């Protein structure tokens, strides 16, 4: 039994699915309700889904040997570059469409539900994904909500200039997409910084804490690392090999929860669970009445 909890990969796949679902909901709502701002925010959510998908595969790409990375050269960054260029092109296209709407007289305006689509999607995103949303997502959501709501209010009250706030919000979201694409290109071109080990005292305290958790037989490794400006803990524990995979996963989650509560400076915890194998027969320290059961393998 070997259980590996990889928050980056698991959360990356979940984030991809959530953002893709939100993009579909916003795209359909923007098209049906006549809001260009909501439709532009749908493209931003689709871009977030693609970015999460690329981030989820980053670990496997960096797990390649140094020889294979030298052979590939810069080709391993090709998906990131292509995605960044596509993101900038989409942003420029949305900006051109918004400029055309701003220069032409507007005869239609969004329907009233358009003002509630983006806040509802943002609430679902916060509930489905842990952690706070980035500032660009908040800015884009506020702009889409304000633009669609103001355009609807202007159309109902007869204030013509309010109708232009919807394409104006779409233009702002387009600028956000272009800036995000440019930032991804610059980030992909930076050399990768290897994680640096943290102080030894923190590692010892971490190991002492984990050893006292019920279900953990031994702590093979407990190493805090400084990685990309945050503190990450790589932990390898061994458990009773007779327990189920679900029980081992529950022990790993218990370890992760306790570590994050006790050490607030640790942002991410990566745990690998392995079976304890001191030799056969195995006697559990937690079950003194456990008796040796002969099997045909003897």
MOFEN-V647561 format. One record per residue. RES is the residue in three letters. PSI is psi in degrees with one decimal (NA if undefined). D_LAST is the distance of its C-alpha to the last C-alpha in whole Angstrom. Layout:
BEGIN
RES	PSI	D_LAST
RES	PSI	D_LAST
END
This chain:
BEGIN
UNK	128.0	21
UNK	116.9	24
UNK	123.5	27
UNK	119.9	30
UNK	111.8	34
UNK	92.3	37
UNK	-35.1	40
UNK	-45.2	42
UNK	-47.1	40
UNK	-49.0	40
UNK	-28.8	43
UNK	-43.5	45
UNK	-40.8	44
UNK	-40.4	45
UNK	-37.9	48
UNK	-46.5	49
UNK	-41.2	48
UNK	-48.4	50
UNK	-36.1	53
UNK	-41.4	53
UNK	-40.7	54
UNK	-36.3	56
UNK	-41.5	58
UNK	-43.0	58
UNK	-45.0	60
UNK	-39.7	62
UNK	-45.3	63
UNK	-41.9	64
UNK	-42.8	66
UNK	-38.2	68
UNK	-40.4	69
UNK	-33.9	70
UNK	-5.0	71
UNK	33.5	73
UNK	115.9	72
UNK	-27.0	72
UNK	-44.1	70
UNK	-37.6	67
UNK	-39.1	67
UNK	-37.5	67
UNK	-26.3	64
UNK	-40.7	62
UNK	-34.7	62
UNK	-40.1	61
UNK	-36.9	58
UNK	-37.4	57
UNK	-38.5	57
UNK	-36.3	55
UNK	-44.1	52
UNK	-39.0	53
UNK	-38.8	52
UNK	-36.4	49
UNK	-41.5	48
UNK	-36.8	49
UNK	-33.9	47
UNK	-27.5	44
UNK	2.6	43
UNK	-37.1	45
UNK	-41.8	41
UNK	-33.5	40
UNK	-39.7	43
UNK	-12.0	43
UNK	-7.8	39
UNK	157.0	40
UNK	162.0	40
UNK	-32.0	44
UNK	-44.4	44
UNK	-35.4	44
UNK	-35.9	46
UNK	-36.1	49
UNK	-38.1	49
UNK	-29.5	49
UNK	-128.4	52
UNK	4.0	54
UNK	-24.9	52
UNK	-18.5	49
UNK	3.6	52
UNK	-44.5	54
UNK	-38.8	53
UNK	-40.8	54
UNK	-44.7	57
UNK	-42.0	58
UNK	-40.3	57
UNK	-42.5	59
UNK	-42.4	62
UNK	-38.3	62
UNK	-41.3	62
UNK	-37.8	65
UNK	-42.0	67
UNK	-42.2	66
UNK	-40.9	67
UNK	-39.9	70
UNK	-43.1	71
UNK	-37.0	71
UNK	-39.3	73
UNK	-41.8	76
UNK	-38.7	75
UNK	-37.5	76
UNK	-38.7	79
UNK	-40.4	80
UNK	-34.7	80
UNK	-28.8	82
UNK	-12.3	85
UNK	153.0	85
UNK	134.1	87
UNK	127.2	84
UNK	-20.2	85
UNK	162.1	81
UNK	159.0	79
UNK	154.6	75
UNK	161.2	75
UNK	-31.5	74
UNK	-17.1	70
UNK	-28.6	70
UNK	-14.1	70
UNK	-6.8	67
UNK	-50.8	65
UNK	-44.8	64
UNK	-37.8	64
UNK	-41.3	61
UNK	-37.6	59
UNK	-39.2	59
UNK	-42.1	58
UNK	-38.0	55
UNK	-41.7	54
UNK	-31.4	54
UNK	-35.4	52
UNK	-32.5	49
UNK	133.8	49
UNK	153.8	48
UNK	165.6	51
UNK	152.1	55
UNK	148.1	56
UNK	162.9	58
UNK	-35.7	62
UNK	-34.3	62
UNK	-40.4	61
UNK	-44.5	63
UNK	-44.2	66
UNK	-40.9	66
UNK	-42.6	65
UNK	-42.1	68
UNK	-44.0	70
UNK	-42.0	69
UNK	-45.9	69
UNK	-40.7	73
UNK	-47.5	74
UNK	-41.9	73
UNK	-41.8	75
UNK	-37.8	78
UNK	-39.4	78
UNK	-43.7	78
UNK	-39.3	80
UNK	-38.1	83
UNK	-36.1	83
UNK	-33.9	83
UNK	-8.8	86
UNK	10.7	88
UNK	105.7	87
UNK	-36.6	87
UNK	-21.7	86
UNK	-21.9	82
UNK	-25.4	81
UNK	-5.6	81
UNK	-25.2	78
UNK	-52.0	76
UNK	-27.5	76
UNK	-40.7	76
UNK	-36.8	73
UNK	-39.5	72
UNK	-38.7	73
UNK	-42.0	72
UNK	-35.1	68
UNK	-39.9	69
UNK	-38.7	70
UNK	-41.1	66
UNK	-42.3	64
UNK	-44.8	66
UNK	-37.4	66
UNK	-41.5	62
UNK	-41.8	62
UNK	-40.2	64
UNK	-36.4	61
UNK	-36.6	58
UNK	-43.9	60
UNK	-36.7	60
UNK	-38.0	57
UNK	-28.0	55
UNK	-8.4	57
UNK	145.2	56
UNK	143.6	54
UNK	131.5	51
UNK	121.6	50
UNK	145.8	47
UNK	141.7	45
UNK	133.6	46
UNK	144.4	44
UNK	-173.5	46
UNK	152.1	46
UNK	-30.3	44
UNK	-40.2	45
UNK	-37.6	44
UNK	-39.8	41
UNK	-42.0	40
UNK	-37.8	41
UNK	-42.3	39
UNK	-39.7	36
UNK	-37.7	37
UNK	-45.3	38
UNK	-34.8	34
UNK	-22.9	32
UNK	-3.2	34
UNK	133.0	33
UNK	130.9	31
UNK	-19.3	27
UNK	119.1	27
UNK	-54.1	25
UNK	157.7	26
UNK	106.9	29
UNK	-37.5	29
UNK	143.0	32
UNK	94.2	35
UNK	112.3	38
UNK	137.6	42
UNK	145.6	44
UNK	114.3	47
UNK	117.5	47
UNK	44.3	50
UNK	8.5	52
UNK	159.9	50
UNK	123.0	47
UNK	140.5	43
UNK	121.3	40
UNK	117.8	37
UNK	134.9	34
UNK	119.4	30
UNK	158.5	28
UNK	143.3	24
UNK	173.4	23
UNK	123.8	20
UNK	-10.0	17
UNK	-9.2	17
UNK	165.1	21
UNK	168.0	22
UNK	-36.9	24
UNK	-40.0	27
UNK	-38.9	27
UNK	-39.0	26
UNK	-36.1	29
UNK	-38.6	31
UNK	-41.7	30
UNK	-40.6	31
UNK	-34.8	35
UNK	-41.1	35
UNK	-45.5	35
UNK	-45.1	37
UNK	-44.2	40
UNK	-39.3	40
UNK	-44.2	40
UNK	-28.1	43
UNK	-36.8	45
UNK	-39.0	45
UNK	93.3	45
UNK	-21.1	48
UNK	-15.5	49
UNK	116.3	46
UNK	-37.2	46
UNK	141.0	43
UNK	123.1	39
UNK	122.0	37
UNK	136.1	33
UNK	125.1	30
UNK	127.4	27
UNK	153.1	23
UNK	139.3	20
UNK	126.7	19
UNK	81.3	16
UNK	-3.2	17
UNK	166.2	13
UNK	137.8	10
UNK	156.0	10
UNK	129.9	13
UNK	121.9	16
UNK	137.0	19
UNK	-21.2	23
UNK	-8.7	24
UNK	83.1	22
UNK	-20.5	22
UNK	4.1	21
UNK	131.0	18
UNK	153.5	15
UNK	127.6	12
UNK	111.9	10
UNK	146.2	7
UNK	171.9	6
UNK	-19.9	5
UNK	-14.7	4
UNK	NA	0
END
